[in-house]
C-alpha cells in the first residue's frame, strides 16, 4: 500500500551528502544535481575532499562530502546551513550535523552504526539512540540490506553489493524531493556501460531506495521545488568551473582562428581542466608534461609558433613557473595561465579553497614583470573570464593570469551554452610582410609587438631571456634601453585599464556600507547584502574581475561610501592592494579555513561595522 504523505513547497533546499571517500558521495551528489538541473532548478555545488589521499576509513578525517543548493529562485552559493544531511556512517554525522539547521533532516545508513564505526568516529555511544540528535528529524534506512535484497541473482561480491548503497540513498532522496530518476538512470548507463552487472545493480539499488521511501511509511512529508523562472532562453548544461575553463579555451581558440595548445602538469584542484581538454583533440594539442616548468616552457614555445597557448596549475605550480612567466613577459607572447587556488603555503590544504595567491599573481616574479590578472566570480564565469583572458593576451601580446579557486573549479552550476557569435571579437593577426618588419616595433594604441610565426620568410628574429633591444629585438645590455623596455611593458599593461568596463554597483546610491570582493566571494556577498537590504540595511556591493590593472573608476567608487568592507579568503590581500594604491582605509573580514563564507558571517560583520 502506498504511503500517504503531505507535500510542502520550498523555494530552495541545501543538502549535504557525506561519507567515506569510497561511499560515492560525490557521484551521488553529482547525479542528484544533474536531476535537479534537468528539472529546471538553479543549482550551485561544492565538493569537500579530505586533504589526505587515503585518510582512514570511518574516521572524522576521512569524511568526504558534497554540498548542493537548488531552488526555484536565483541560487548564488552552495548554501549555508543544511536543510538535509545524507550520512553514510557515524563520522559523517559527527562532522556534518553541527552545520544542519534545527529541525533539519538526517537520512542515515543505519547499517553502519555498529560498535566499530562508532569507535572510529569517537562516539561514546550511539547518537541514533542516546538523544544526541533530538533537535533533528532522523530517518534510518538499512541501505546495505536494501541493496543486498535488490541485487539478488547478480554475480557480485558482498563488498561490491555494499558499494551500491549510495544509490539506495539517492533513490530515497529523489522521491523525497520529487526528482525524476530518468536522468540518473541515463547517467548510470553512461558511466557503467562497460560493466553490465554494476549497471543493473546500481539501477536496482536506485529503484529500491525509491520504493522504500514510497511504501515503507518512514517519511511523513515530501517536498516540491518548482523550476526557476526568468532564465534566458537557450541550451543549458550542468558544468563545473574547471570544465568551463576548458570550454573557454577551446571557444577562444576557435574565435581567434588559432590552434589551442595546453602544456600542463596534473595538480589538485586544476587537473580536471587538463583531463577535459584531452577529450577535444580536434581543437587542442595537449601535452601532459613531466613537471610544471616543462608545462609552461612548452606553452611558451607553442605561443612563439602561433598557437593560443595555455598552462593550468595551482599555487605551488605557479611558484615553479615563475621564471618562465618572466620569460613570457619579456618575449611579449600571448599566454593564458590558469591558477585554481588552494590552501597554502607549500602543499598546504590541496583539496580546500582559498584566495591567497593574489599577491603571487601580481608581484610573484623577480624584476619589473607586470602582466594582466583576472579573477573568475562563479563556476559559469570561469568560461567568460577565460575567453576574456585569451582576448587580452592576443590583442596585447602578453601573458594573462586567471585566478579561479577550488570552490569554483570543482563547484558547479547550470550554464547557458553561448553561441559563437555572442563571444567577444578576437582575431589573431600574424605578421607576414617582411617589409619594414622589426620584432619589437609596437602598435601605437596597444603597444603590442607583432606576432611573427617562425618559418615566415623574412621575419627571422631572435628570442631568449636576455633583455631585448627596442625595435630590433637584439640582445641589449644598455642601461637606458633596459629602462625603456621596462617602461614599455609596464605601460602596455596599465593601458589595458581603458578596456575595463565601469564598476557595476548593486544597491542604493546612498548606501551606508559598500561590500567589495573579488573572485569567488561574489555569490555569498550578493546573498548577504540582499538579506541585509530585506532587513532595511542600506548596503551595496560589487566584486572585481580585473585585478591588474584595477578598474580606473574604482577609487572614486570606494570614496562614495562611509564604510567599506572587503571579505576575502586570505588575510587581506585585496585590502592591502586597495590601501597601497589609493591610500584609503577599508575594513576587512577574512577566512582561511579552506571553506567559503556563510552569508550570515558577512551580515554580522556589516552590522558590527554600522554599530548595529
N, C-alpha and C positions, 0 to 999 in steps of 0.2 A: 504493500500500500504506500502511495506517495505521501511524503510528509508535507502537511500544510503549514506554511510559514508566511509571515508578513514580509512585505518588501518596503525598503526605505530608500529614498532617492538621496544621493550625495553629489556635491559639486566637485569634490576631489578626494583622493584617497592616497595615503602614504603607506607603503608596505615594505617590510624588510624580510628577506629570505636569509637564513643563517644556519650554518652547519659546518662540518669539516670540509676541507678542500676537496675531498673525494665524494662529497654528497651531492655534487651537481647543482649547487645553489645558483651559480652564475648562469648555467644553462636554463635552470627553471625560471629565474627572474627574466632572462632574456626572452624566453618563449612567452611568458605572461605579458611582457611589454609589447611584443610584436602583435599579440592578440588584441591588446588594448589599442594600439596604434591603428590596426586594421579596422577596428570598430569606430574609428573617427575621434578617439580621445587624444588630447595633447598629452605628451609623455616627457619625462625627464628622469634619467637614471644615473646612478653612480655605483661602481663595484667597490668592494672592500676586500683586498687580499692580505694575508699575512705577509710580513716582510721576509720571513724565512721560507725557503723553497719547500722544505719538508718539516714544518712545525709539527710537534707531537699531536697525533690524532686524539680527539676528545678533550683537549686542554683549552683553556681560555686563549692561549697564544695561537692556537691552531684554527680559530674560528674564521671562516670565510663568509662574506656577506654580499648581498646585492640589494640596493635600495631603489625604490621606484615611486614616483609620484605621477598619478594620471588623473585626468578630470575633464569636466565639460567647460571649464574656463581656462584662461591662459595659465600655463604652468611654467614657472621661471626657474625652479630649483627641484632637486630630488626630495625636498621636504625637510621639515624639522623633526618633530616627534612623530613616531609611527602610529597609524591607526590600527595596524595589524602586524603581527610577527609570526612568521612561519619558522619554527625552530626544530631542527633535526636531532638535537641532543641537549643535555643539561648545560654544557658550556655555552651553547648558543643562547639559551635563555638567560644565563648569568651575564653575558656580555651585552645583550641587546635589550633586555627588559627595562633597565633604567631609563631608556630613551623612548619607551612606549607610553602613550597617553593613558591617563587614568580611565578605566573602563574600556581600554583597547582590547583587541582580540589577540589571543595567543593560540595558534594551532600547532600542537606538538606531536612529534613522533613518539608515542607512548612506549614503543618497544625499546627505545634507547635509554629509558630511565631505570637502569639497573645499578647495583652497588658499585660496579667497576667504573661506569661512566660518571656517576655522582662523585666518586672519589677523585677522578681526574679533574672534574670541574670545581673541586674544592667545596662541595656541598656537604655539610654535616648530616643532613637528612634530605628527604625528597621534597622539593618545593611544590610538587603537584599535590602533596597530601598534608603538608605542615602549615598551610595557610599563608605561606610567603608570597603567593601570587593572588591574594584575595581581592586586590583592587582591580584585577583584570578579569576578562571573560575567557576562561581557558577551555579549549576544545581538544580532547585527547583522541588521537586516531592511531590505531595499531598499523602503521604504514607498512612495515615489513611483512606482517601477517597478511594484509590485503594484497600485497604484491605477490606473495607466495601462492595465494589462492587464485590470483588472476592468470598466472603463467603456467599452471599445471599442464603438463604434457610437452612443454618446450625443453629442449636439451641444454639447460643452463645449470651451472653450479649454484650452490647456496649463496656464495658471495656475489655472483653475477645477478641473481634474483634480488638480493638486498639492495643492489645499486639502482633498482627500478623504483625505489620508494619515493624519490623526488617527484616522479610523475604521478604517483598517488596523491601527493600533496598538491601538485599542480591541478589535477582534475577536480579536487575538492574546492580549491580556490576559484577556479573558473566558474563552478556552479555558484559559489557564494557571491561573486561579483558580476554574474551574468555575462561572462566571457564565452564566446563560441570556441569550441575546441577544433574547429576545422583548420585554422591556420597552424595550430600546434601540431596537428596530425601531419600536415604538409611538411612542417619543419622536421618532424621525426623521420618522415620518409626520405627527406633530402639528406639528413645527417647520417642515417643508418642504412642507406640504400645498398651498401656492400656487406651489411651484416643482418640478413633477413630475420634471424632468431631474435636479435636485440630489437629490431624494428617491431616485430609482433609483440614482444614482451612490454616494451615501453608504451605502445598504444593500448594494450590490455590494462596496464597499470593506470594509465590516464583515465580510462573509462571506469576502472574500479573506484578511483577516487571520486569521480563524478557521481557514480551510482551510490556510493556510501553517503555523500552529502545529501543526495536526493531522497534516500529511503531510510536512513538509519535513525532519523529523528534527533540528531545531535544538535543541529543548528536551529535556533528559534527565529532567525531573521536572515534575509538575504538582501543584497544591495543592488541598486541600479545607478549607473553613471551614464548620463546622456552624452552623445558626441559633442565635441567642441564646435561652436558655431563661429561664423565670421572669418573662416580661413580663406586665404586667397586660392582661387581655383587652380588646379594643377595636379601633377602626379607627385605623390608623397611616398617616401620610404623611411624606414627606421634606420638611423645611421649614427655611428659613434664619431667623435671628433677626429680620431685618427684616420678613419676611413674617409671622412670629409676632407682632411688634408690631402690624402692620396687623390681623391677625385678633383680637388682644386688644382693640383699639379698637372694632372692629365688634361683638364679643361684649359688651363693656361697655355700649355704647350700647343694644343690644337688651335687655340685662338691666335697665338702668336706665329704660327706656321713653323714651329721648331720641333725637333725630336726631344723628348724628355729623357734625361739621364739621372739615375739615382745611384749615388755611391754611399753606402751606409754600412754600419756595423750594428748587430742587434743589441738593444739596451732597453730595459724597462724604464718608463712605460711607453716608449716610442716604437717598439718593434712591429706593432700591427701595421704601421704605415708601409714599412718595407715589405711585409707579408702581402698586404693588399696590392701593392704595385706589381708584384710578381704575377698577378692574375691578368695583367693587361699588356702582354708582350707586343701587341700591335702598336702601342703608343709609347712604350717606355723600355729603355735598356736598364736593367737592374744589375748592379754589382754588389754582392754581399762581400765586403772587404774583410781582410784579416784583422783589422783594428780600426779605431776611429780616425787615426791620422791618414791611413790609406784611403779611407772613405772620402774624406774631404779632398785629398790630393787628386783622386781620380775625378771628382766632380769639377775641380778647377781645370783639369785637363780637358774635360768634356766641354766646359764653357768656352775655353780657348778654341775648341774645334767647332763651335757654333751651335751647341745644344743648350736648351734650357736645363741648367744643372741644379741639382738639389742634394742635400745631405740631411739626414734625420738623426736625432740624438736626444740625450737629456743632459743635465748639468755637468756630470763628470766627463761626458764626451766632449762638451764644448771646451772644457779645460784642456783636453788633449788636442783639440783642433785649433787652439788659439793662434799658434804661429802661422798655420796655413791660412787662417782668416786674415791675418795681416798681409800675407802674400796676395790674397784675392783683392784686398783693398788697394794695394799698390798696383796690381795689374789692371785694376778697374774693369773687372769682368762681372757679368750678371751671375749671381749665385744665390739660391734660397736655402737658408739654414733653419730647420725646424727644431726647436728645443721644447720638448714636452717635459716641463719642470716637475721635479720630485723633491722630497725632503732630503736635505743635505746637512752638513758637508760630507765629503768622501762618499762612501756607499750609502750612508745615512739611512733614510727610510725609502727604499726603492719603489715600494708599491703605494706610497702615500703622496698626497698632493701638496704643493707649496708654490709660492711666488717669489722665491728667494734668489732668482737668477737675473733680476733686473739690472743690478749694478754690473754683473758679469757681462750681460749683453751690451750695455752701453760703454763700459770702461775696460772690460777684461782682456785687453791686449796691450803689448808694450808699444811705446811710441804713440805719436798722434795718429790714431787709427779709427776715424769715425765711419760709421755705417748706419743704415736705417734699422730701427727696431719697431716692430708692430706686435700687437697682442690680440689674440682671439678672445671673444667675450662669452661665447656659448659653443656647444658642440657644432651647431649649424654654422656659426660664424667662422669655424675653422676652415670651411670651404672658401668663404668670401675673403677672409684675410690672406689666405694663401694665394688666391688669384691676384689680389692687390699687391702682394709681395713680389710676385713674378712680373707684374706690370711695371712696378717701380724699378726692379732690378734691370729689366731690359731697357727701359726708357733712359735711365740714368747711368747705366753700366756700373753697377755697384752691388756688392753683397747686401742682402737683406735678412735679418734675423726675425723669425716669427716665434713668439713665445706663446705656447699653449701650456696646459697644466694637466697633471694626471687625471684630475676630476673631469676635465674637458675631453681629453684624448680618449679616455676609456668610458666616459659617460656618453649618453645617447639621447637623441630627441627625434621627433618626427620632422623630416626635412623635405621641403618642396624642391624637387629637382628642377633647376633652371634650364631655360632654352639657351642655346649658344648665343643667340642674338641679344640676350639680356645681359651678357657679361660685358665688362668694360672693354673698349677697344684697345688692342695692343698688337703691335706688329714688329717682329724682329727685322731690322734693316741691316743687311750685311754690305760692307763696302766692297765694290767690285772694280771700280775705276781707279787705275793706278796713278792717273794724272793728279798731281798735287797732293798725293797721299802722304800723310805723316801719322804714325800710330798714336801720338798724343796731341794732335790738334783737337780742338774742342768745339762742340755745338755752343753757340753764343747764349742760348736760352737755358739749356740743361747742364752745360759744362761736361757733358758726356763725351768720351772719346769714341772714335769709330770702332765698329766690330768687324774685324778683318779675319776671315777664316783661313787657317793655314792651307797652303796649296794654291791660293789665288795668285795668279801670275802678276808680279809687280808689287805685291803687297807684303813681301817678306819683311819681318821685323823680329826683334829680339825680345824675349821675356826672361824674367829671373827676379830674384829677391833683392837685388841692389837697386838703389834709387834711380829713377828714370830721369832722363833729361827732358825738359819741357819741349814739346813739339816732336822732337826726333825719336824719343824713347830710348836713346842710347844710355848706357850706364854713365852716371854722373856722380862725382864726389864734391861738386861745387857747393859751398855753404848757402849761397844766395839761391841757387836753383832748388836746393832741398827745401828751403822755406817757401819758395814759390809753389812747388808741387804740394807741399803740406797744406798750404792755404787753399789751393785749388780743390783738393779733396774735401777739406772742411766746408768750403763754400758750396760745393755741389750738394752735400748732404743737407746743409742748412737751407738751401734753396728749395728743397722738396717741401718745406713748410707751406709754400704757396699752393700746393696740391691738396692740403688737408682741409676738409670742409669745416664750416663753423661748428663749434661745440653745441650739441643739442642738449637743452635743459628740460628736464621733466619736472614740472611743479610750478607753483605760483611765483610771479616776479618779486613779490615781497616776502619770500620765504625767510625764516629766521635762521635756518640752518641748511647748508648745502653739503650733501654727502657725495664725495668724489672717489671713485675707484678706478681700477684698471683690470683688464683681463677677466678672469673667471669670477670676480666678485659681483659682476653685473646683475645676475639673477637674484641673488639674495639682497643686494642693495635695493633693487626695484621693488621686491616684495616687502621689505622692511619699510621703505618710505611710503608705499601705497597704504600699508597698515597704519602708519602714523598719520597720514592725511585723513583716513577714515575716522581717526580719533580727534581730529581737529588741530593737529600739529601742522604748522606752516613749514613744510620741508620740501626740498627739491633735490634732484640727484642727476648725476651723469657719470659715465665711465669712459675711459680713454682707450683707444685702439692704437693711436700713434704716440709713441713714447720717445722716439728720437728721429727727427726733431719733434718737439712738442707742438701742439696746435698754436698758431700765432695769437689767437684770441684768449688763450687760457688764463693769462694773468688778469685781464680785465674781467673775465667771468668770475674768478675767485674773489676778486675785490668787491663784487656786488653784495656779498653776504656777510652778516655779522659773525657767523660761526661757520667753520668748515671742518668736516670730519672725513678722514681718509682711512677706510678699512683695508687691510692687506694681510695676506698670508705670509708675512715676514715681520721683521722688527721695525719697519718704517722706511722702506727704500724709496717709494714714490714720495712720501712725506719729506724725506731728505732732499730729493731732487727738486721738489717744488720750493722748498726753503732756500736752497742754494741758487736756483735760477731767478727767483722773484723776491727773495727776502720777505716772504710772507709766512707768518706763524699760523699753522693749522693744527688741529687736534688729530689724534690718531687712535685707532683701535687695531690691535694686532693679534694674530692667532697663528701659532706654529705647532700645531698638534697633528698635522697630517690629515685633518678633516676640515671641511668647509664651515663657515659661519652658519649659525642658525639665525633666522630673521630677528628673533627676539633679542639676540645679543646686540645687534646694531640698533634696534629700537631702544633698548635700555641705555646704550651709550649716547644716543641723541637726546633722550630725556634728561640724562645726567648733565649733558653739555648745556641744556637750556635751563637747568636748575629746577626741573620738574620732579 
